[in-house]
C-alpha cells in the first residue's frame, strides 16, 4: 500500500511539474520616474493595507501581487468591501490624486 503512494507521488511530480512551481506573472510596466512618496502617503498606504487585509484575504486571495492587480481586484469587489477598507482607499485616493481647484 505504501509503495502505491510513492508511485503515485512520483507520477504526479513527473506528469505535472508546473503545478509544483507555478511562475508568477510578471509586470511589463516601465520603471516610474515619479518622485518618492511623502511620509503622509506612505502612512496612508500602510493604513489602507492594514484596513483591507481581511478583504484581500476574502475576495482576492489568488491574485498575484504587482502591476496593480490587487487594487483592481478590490475595485471589482468595491460594493462588498468593509467600511474601514473603503474609507482607507478613499483617503489614499484623495492624497495621491488631488481634485483640481
C-alpha positions, 0 to 999 in steps of 0.5 A: 500500500505504501509503495502505491503512494510513492508511485503515485507521488512520483507520477504526479511530480513527473506528469505535472511539474508546473503545478509544483512551481507555478511562475508568477506573472510578471509586470511589463510596466516601465520603471516610474520616474515619479518622485518618492512618496511623502511620509503622509502617503506612505502612512496612508498606504500602510493604513489602507493595507492594514484596513483591507487585509481581511478583504484581500484575504476574502475576495482576492486571495489568488491574485498575484501581487504587482502591476496593480492587480490587487487594487483592481481586484478590490475595485471589482469587489468595491460594493462588498468591501468593509467600511474601514477598507473603503474609507482607507482607499478613499483617503489614499485616493484623495492624497495621491490624486488631488481634485483640481481647484 
